[in-house]
Amino acid sequence: MSRASERPAKRSLTLRGHRTSVSLEAEFWQAFRDIADERGLTINALAIEVDEARQTDIGLASAIRVFVLNHYRKTKA
């Protein structure tokens, strides 16, 4: 079975001392980890950057997906 057909996986993140849960597909979690590694950050630190940059009416999971998409669009260009 393809990983893309799996349900999103819920993971806990800590943002500025507060725990939150985010559900993402396995591919997005892996890409997010890869980007964090490239930048020498933990996924919590990268999640803080994404959280601080997002609009308040956009959920964190959606903001992470768009961040990952934009990262790979920029590296491809």
N, C-alpha and C positions, 0 to 999 in steps of 0.2 A: 504494500500500500504506500502511496506517495505521502511524504510528510505534509505536503500542501493540503491534503484532505483531512488532516488531524485537526481536532479542536484547538483553539488557542490555549496556551499554557499560562496559568496565573503564577506570577512571581512577586515576592515582596521586595520593595526597594525602600531605602531610607533617604529621605530628602530633608536636609537640615534638621535632623533629629526626630523626624516624624516618619513612621512606617506607613506605606501605602502599597496596595496591590495593583498590579498592572497585568492585563491579559493580552498576550501577543502570540501570533503564530510562531512556530519553532524557527522558521527562516528569519523572521524579524528579530527574535532574540539573538540568534547567531550573528546576524549582520550588526546589531547594536553592540554586541560584545567585541566583534572584530574592529569596529570603529573606535570603541573605547581603547582597545589595545593599541591601535595605530597612534592614538593621541596620548598614550601613556596615562590613561585615566581608568578609574574603576567605573563599572556601569552606574553606580550610584552617583558619582561625580558628573558623568555625562548626562544622566537623567536630570540632575539639578540644572545643568545648562539648558536642556530642552524645556524644562518646567518654567524657568525664568523667562525664556523667549516666547512662550506660547501665549495666545490670547486666553482670557479667562473662560470664554465660552467653548473652548476646545478641550476635550479630554486628553489626559496625558498619553494614553495608548495611541490615540490618533496622532498626537503631536510627534510621538516617537516614530510611528510609521512614515509620516511625511518627512521627518528629519532624515531617516535612513534612505528614503527614495531620493531626496534632494542631494544627499551625500554622494550616492552612486551616479546620479545624473551629472554632477559637477566633475567627478573623477573620469567619467566617460568622455566628456566634452574636450 
